[in-house]
Amino acid sequence: MAEQTKYKLSDLDKSGFHMEVPLLLFYQISPEVNVQELLSSLKAGLNNALGALPFMTGELQLQENGELCIIKDENSKLEFDINQVNSTGQPSFSDLARTSFAPDQMGYAKYLPAAATDRKPACLLKLSLLEGGLVLGARINHATGDWFSIDRFLSLIFQGCKAHREGAEMPTFTPDLNRGPFNTPLDAAEYTRQESVEKLQFFYVMEKSQWKPPAGSLSSFEAKIYRVDGATLKALKGECLPYLREGGFVSSYDVLSALIWTSITRARLHLDPTKKGCLSRLIQPIDVRSRDPGHTSSEHYFGNAVIATQAGPINSDDFTSEDDPVRGLALAAATIRKSTKAVDISLVNHLTSLRSSLGPTEMMGSHADFTNMDVFVNTWALANIERYDLGHGVAPVALRMHTALPGACAVILPTLPRSSERAFDLHLQASTKEHDFLKNDVVFSKYIQSF
């Protein structure tokens, strides 16, 4: 038997064990680019990244003692599955670009690595060569890391590729793998269930026998790509200011999330008036690396360092008025800002200690229902997309992702260097009828461009 190396993950990482992060990066390639040399440089970049993060070649296993680990041995490897898409009738890169690489216009599955059915690899990678471009597809197990960590891994590959092409020194990275701050605290017994439930807000303890699957299936929802430019966000933020309390502050992220939240809620009330007056909440994951007053972790931590928090619940009537929509939007943005400010790394202790207190017949439930009145919003907008440059002018033109979460959810995608103006693409999943409403909604369409 080959000698194994075991990389222990944190207790917080366990929440991502059954989830994958599938994503796609689209690169336009000019005719003068030597594709074979580019592929050789990408392989060199991948090998360099794996030198810093060798566990990305391994497989996740849940041990009998409850520990979650990545296991690798001398046979473990991670390579690009290279696919030449040159069959007659297959879309060219420019064909895909005309659809804004939208999930409802092109099939993502053919550009993603095939999902593993009998194991849980940390990562799978695929390169698809098209006429005029290249698509990198990735499936990364969520327990391996959050978006910050995924971004760091991908950046290492791409920076290494660029360095190899330009004859520069390969990039280096030393990850912080101290799992302590994200494990169940040693004094977990001192965290009462009541206190932890109150701190976590939308989690609670339930009997496994009471669990029911979400009311809506994933097939009931579809994802579309929308776009908002930075100038519009700045203007909308200014419109909200008169409605905030003196000295109040909201970020561009708060305002965009609020616009998504209020717009989807307004669509739901229009489509089902019986929901009038129902409560609505927004769930968002918050990175606690920078919310660590005791400096127990660091910005180089590689793993999961995000915890979900809720804004609200708010009475849906209070923030969906068509007579004064900006007032409701400002209320939602201020509510999001308030919930974000309340988050720090101590919430990890409450989550892991609550999880450790569960009996054999118990599980953690969530008050959030994204198929009903709640909305999930995440942001990948902080990714440093300049680090995705492959060198000699080969830069990404779009990043896309896929979600397996039934219900209303949105991911704010990174700014890409398509023009001098800052703009964000928005991956928005909702029901077909909700998308139809948003397309004609005066408020939503005023600020957000649809395709």
N, C-alpha and C positions, 0 to 999 in steps of 0.2 A: 504494500500500500504506500502511495506517495506521501511524503511528509507534509502535514498540513500546517498552515498558519491561521490563527484565529484572531479576528479583530472584533472585539466586543463593542456593541452599540449601546446607546443609552436607553433608559426606560421610556423616555419621551419618543425615541425613534420607533418604538413598537407600534405607535398609532399609524405609521405609514407602511407597515409590513405588507398589507394586502392591497396597496395602491401603487400605481405606476404613474410616471409623468411622461407622457408621449409628446414630443415636440418636433417641429420641422424648421429648418433654416434654409432659405432660398438664396442662392448666389447666381448672379448673372455673369457669364463668362464670354469675353470677347473672342473673336476668331483667332487672334494672334497668341492667345494663351496656350502653352503646351500642357494639355490636360494630364498626360502621363507624369510629367514633372510635378504638377500640382498634386496629384494623388500620392506620389512619392513623398512630398513634403508633408502632406496631411498624415501619412503613416508615421513619419518622423516626429511630428507634433504629438500624435497620440502616444507613441512610445515614451516621449519625454514626460508627458503628463502622468503616465502610469508609473514612471520612476518616482514621482512625488506622491502619488496616490495609488499604490499597488493594489489596495483592496478593491478597486473598481473592476478588477478582473474576476472577482470571486462571486460566490453565491450566498444568499441569505439563508440562515437556518435558525429555527427556534429550538434551543436546547431543552433537555428534560428538566433542568433546574429553572427554566423560565427565562434564561438569558437569550437575547437576540444577538447573533454574531454573523459576520461575513467570514466565510471559510474559503481559503484559496490554497492550492498546492502547485507543484511544478508543472502540472498540465493545464492550469488555469490560464486563460488568455482572453483578450478583448481585441478584436480586429474589426475593420470595416467590412461589412457585406456589400460588395460593389455590384451594382446593377446598371447595365447599359440599356437605357430606354430608347431604342431607335427603331421600333417596329412601325410599319406604315399605319397611319391612323392614330398614333399616340400623340398627345399634345406636346408642343414645343414649350420652351420656357416662356416665350412671349405670349403664347396662348394662355398659360397659367397666370401670367402677370396681368393680362386683361381682365381676369376675374378677381384681381387683388388677392389671389391665393386663398379665396374664401372656401370654407369647408362645405358649404352648400352648393358650390360650383365645381369642385374637384374632389375626387376620392383621396383622402389622406392615407388610407390603409396601404396602398401599393408603394408608398414612399417611406413607410415605417418598417423597422425590423419586425419580423414575425414574432408574435408573443410566445414566450416559453410556456408550455402547459404542465410540465412535470418538474419544474425547478424554479427558483427565484433568483435569476442573475442580478447582480448589482446594476449592470448596464448592458445594453445592446445598441449597436450603431450600424447605420446603413448609409451608403452613398449611392444616389441615383444620378446618372449622367444623362442629361437631356440635350436636345438641340438648343444650344445657346445658354446652357446653365447647368447648375448642380444643386441637388437637394440633399441636405444632411438630415437624416431621421434618427431619432434617439428614443429609446425606452429606458427610463431610469427608475429603479425602485425607490419609492418615496422615503423608505426607512433609511436609505443611504444618505439622504440629505435634503434640505429645503432648497428653495430657488436660489438663495445666496450661494449655497455649496455647489449646486448644479451649474450655475453661472461661472463659478470659479474653475470648475473642472473643464467646461467647454472652452473658457478663455485660455486655459493652459494649452489645450490642443491647438487652438487657432493661433495663439501667439508663437507657439513652437513651429507651426507651419510657416508663418511669416518669416521667422528668424532663419529657418532652413532655406527658404527661397532667396532670402536677401544676404545669406552668408553671415548672419549676426549670431551673437551668443544666445544660446537657448535660455528661456525664462526659467526661473526657479520659484518654488513655493514650499514652505514648511507649514503643514497644517497643524492647528491646535486640536488634538484628539482627546483632551481632558473631558471625559463624560460626566465627571462628578456633579457639576451644577445642573445636569439634566437627568439625573437619576433620582429615584425615590430617596428623600432625605432620611438620614439615620434616625431622626426623631419623628418619623412619620406618625407614630401613635399619638403625638401631641396635637396633630391637626385633626380637629373634629370634622365629621362629615358635614355637619350643619354649616360650619365656618367655610369649608372648602366649596360647598355648593353655592353659598352666598357670594363668594369671591368669583367663582367661575360663571355664575349667572345662568347660562342656558343648559348646563349639564345637571343631571340628577341620577340617582341610583334607582334601578328598576329590576324586577324579576325577569329573567330571560324568557320565561313563558309568556310574558306580556308583550314581547317585541312583535311588531308588525312591519312588513316592508313598506317603503314609501308608496303613497297612493298612486303616483304617476310613474310610468316607466320611462326609461331614457328615450325610447322611440317616440314619446309624446312631445319631445322638445327638439329644436334644431338650433345650430350655432350659425351666426352670421358675423361678418366683419363690418365694423363701423369705424369712423375716423373723427377725431377732434383735434383742432390745431391749438397751439399754445396761446395764441393771441385771443382766441375765443374763450379759453379757460380763464385767462387773466381778466377779460372783460366781465365774465360771469361772476368771478370772485368779487370784483368791484361792485356789481349789482347787489351782492349779498350783504356787503358791509353795513349799509344803513339799518339792516334788520338785526344785526348782532348787538349784544350788550356792549356798553362802553368798554373799549380795550379788548373786545373780542377778536379772536383770530381764527381763521380757517385756512387750510392749505389748498393748493390746487387739487391734490388728491381727494381731500374732503369734499370739495365742490363737485368733482367729477363723479365720485361715488354716490353723493347725494342725488345728483341728476339721474343716475342709473336707478337708484332705489325709488325715488319719487315717480319716475316715469313708468317703471314696471308696475308699481302699485296702482298708479292711475289707470293703466291698461287693465289690470285685474278687476278694479272696481267698475270699469266701463263694461267689461265682458260679463261680470257677475255682480249686479247691484246688491245682492243679498249680503255681500261681504262688506258693505258700507259700515264704518265704525269698528271694523275688526282691527286688532293690533298687528303691527308689522315690525320686524326687526331686521337689521343688517348684520351679517356675520363676516368678520374679516380676520385673517391671520396677521399677527404682528410679530416682527423680528425683535427678540429681546436682547440681542448682542449689545445694542447700544442703550439698553434699558436695564443696566446692571450696576447699580450704585456701589455695590461692594467689589466690583471688578473681579468677580469669580470666574468669568470666562473672558473671551477676547474676540476681536473682529476677525481673527483667522480661524475661528472654530469651524470645523468641517463636520456637519451633521445637521440635525433638526434643532433649530433654536427659535421656532415660531410657536405661538400659542394663539388659538382662536378666541376672539372676544366679540361681544355683541354691542351694537348701538341700538338703543331702544329697550323694550318695544314702545312704539308710538301709535296713538290712535290714527288710523289711516286717513281719517277726515281732516286731521290737523295739518297735514303737509301735502295734500293733493288738490288743493283748491285751484280751479282754472281761472278764478277771478284775480288772484294774486299769487301766481305760481312761484315767484322768487321768494316770497315770504316763507312758503313751505319748504323750498329748497334750502334756504338759510337755516331753518330750524333743523332740517335733516343734517346739514353739514356741521352745525354746532354740536349736534348729538353725537356724530361720528368723532369729532375732535375730542369731546369730553370722554368718550369711551377709550380712545387711543391713549390719552394722557394718563389714564388710570392703570395702564399695563406696565409691569416690570417683571424681571426674571423670577420674583417670588411666586408668581402664579404657577410656574412649573412645579414647585413644591406642592402646591395645593392639588394640581392635576394628578401628579404621580402618586401622592399619598392617598388620594381618594381612590385611585385605581387599585392600589395595593390593599385597600380595605375590603374589596369586593369578595363576597363569599362565592362558593361554587355555583350557586343558582342565580347570582346577581350579575348585572352588567350596567354600564353607563348609558343613559339615554340622553337625548337632546330635545329641547323644546323647539328647536328650529325646524321648520317644514318649508323647504324651498319649492315644493310643488303647490303650496297654498298661498301664504302671504309674506313669506320671508325671502330674503335675497342674499346671495353669497358674492362678495367682491374680493378679488385678490389683485395684487399689482406686481408685475415683473418690470415695471418702468425704470427701476433704479439700476438695471443691468448696464454696465459700461460697454455699450455696443461697439465702441472703437476697438475693443480688444478682440472682436470677432473678425477683424480684417485678416485675410489670408495672404496679404502682400501683393505688391505690383498691381494695385488697383482692383483686386478681387474682394469686394465687400458685400455684406448681406443686404438684400433689399426687402426682406420680410422675415418675420418670425411668427410661426403659428403653433398652436397647441390644441390638444384634445382633452375633453373632460368626460369622466364617466359618472358625474354627479347628476342624478335626475333633478330637474327643477331649474329655477332662475339663477344663473350665475354669470359672472363677468370677470374677465382678466384683462387688466390694462397692460398692454404690451409695450416693449421698449421703443423709444424713439430711434428711428433708423435714418441713415444719411441719404434719404431720397431727394432732399432739397435743403435750401438754406433755412427754411422755416421749420420750427419745431412742431412736431405732430405726433399724436399717439394713435395707434390702432387699438381697437377695442374688440375683443372676442366676447360676444354676448350670446348666451344661450337662453332661450325662452320658448314658449309655445308658438306655433305658427300664427295663431290669432293675435298673440301679444306682439309679435314682430309686425304684423299688418297694422296694428293700432299705432305702434311707435313710428312707422313710416309716415303716417298722416297726422301724428300728434304735433300740434303747433309748438309746444314747448321743446320737446325732444328734437324735432327736426330743425329748430332754430339754431341749436348749438352743435348737433352731431350729424355728420354726413353719412348717409347709407349708400350701399352699392347695389 
